[in-house]
Amino acid sequence: MTNIGISALAAGGVFLGGTLAAPADMSKGGGGRYVLPVKFGLGGVPLGNEFEVVSDQDAYKTLEAAWNAGVRYYDVSPWYGLGLAERRYGNFLHNKNRDDYVLSSKVGKLLKASPHNNAKSNFPFAPSPNNVVFDYTADGVCRSIEDSLQRIGVSRLDIAFVHDISSDNKLLPTPWQEQFAIALKGAFPALSRMREEGMIKGWGIGVNTPEPILRVMQESDPDVCLLASQYSLIDHANALNNVFPVARQRNVKFVIGSSLNAGFISGSPRYNYGETSWNIPRQYIEKRERLRAVAAQFCADLRTAALQFSAAPDVAVALIVGAHTEAQVLANVSSMQSTIPPEFWAELKRQNLIEQNAPTPTTSRS
């Protein structure tokens, strides 16, 4: 899509049946839940130098391209580059009208500057002086939000996600269930109070595994959770059949992350995140090849199909996709406007490459 086409999208505000640039005012769904007024956002992982060195100049060009393309949801975390991504987001966003965009960040990980830090062991490409301290208490959540606001340089967050309180987080000081118990008494009720007092608009958890999401929906009162690494063309059966039904019962929605499995679907030599991301299971590689074959058969772009697939469920209120170049941002925005032939989705189901009950753009939207 040309730059003229992208500008037209931004001006028109049409984005998969929703509004691309809606004001970030409180919107209420059934049961008083916060519902994001935007459908698509920029994920902050790449701008924290997760995978490679991204210069400040390129980071700001990426943010500028996203804004000019009409993106009005920005998701970040203290964890991404141990402060780097939040500072970059803030350097750009603090010059924008705060009511013109939605901003989410994470809580549960406090950053402590130290001359003897181990930052390079977690983010070898990020020049951070910080160690990370996990704190899922009420005081820890308050401190985390205050610290994020200082780093970003804005007055408020819209959404706070309790971050990485799950079994895949090997850095937790005790088993995740013990940390979850701390959050159940501390972080979760504290965030609910902040929501009631208007300090944030909504909260949830952001994790890579289903168990904590099922627990928080059943044992607390989140608005929206970040479903990371759990709903993509490659891997979606458990979320579809076990997590989504509970979410509907509890009136909880999802921001969908990792729709490309950290770039795997679009050709990256890694799958999701972590030190073992380069050790990709053979069945995932084989499935990607079969998906590519069907995409070629119908002249469909597989990356575009993957993004639209992850955005299709009724419980998915927004999709966040990471990018570290202008070209990636524009490609992602264009993908959300492209048309995938209905026959493509039918063929995926015929070959059992996606679940038979999986929503697709042609079945989930009028």
URWO-V813293 format. One record per helix or strand of 3 or more residues. SS is the DSSP state (h for helix, s for strand). FROM is the first residue (numbers start at 1). LEN is the number of residues. If there is no record, write none. Layout:
ss=SS from=FROM len=LEN
ss=SS from=FROM len=LEN
This chain:
ss=h from=3 len=10
ss=h from=30 len=3
ss=s from=40 len=4
ss=h from=46 len=3
ss=h from=56 len=13
ss=s from=73 len=3
ss=h from=84 len=10
ss=h from=98 len=3
ss=s from=102 len=6
ss=s from=109 len=5
ss=h from=119 len=4
ss=s from=130 len=5
ss=h from=138 len=15
ss=s from=159 len=5
ss=h from=176 len=10
ss=h from=187 len=10
ss=s from=202 len=6
ss=h from=210 len=10
ss=s from=224 len=4
ss=h from=237 len=14
ss=s from=253 len=4
ss=h from=282 len=16
ss=h from=302 len=10
ss=s from=316 len=7
ss=h from=326 len=10
ss=h from=342 len=9
ss=h from=361 len=4
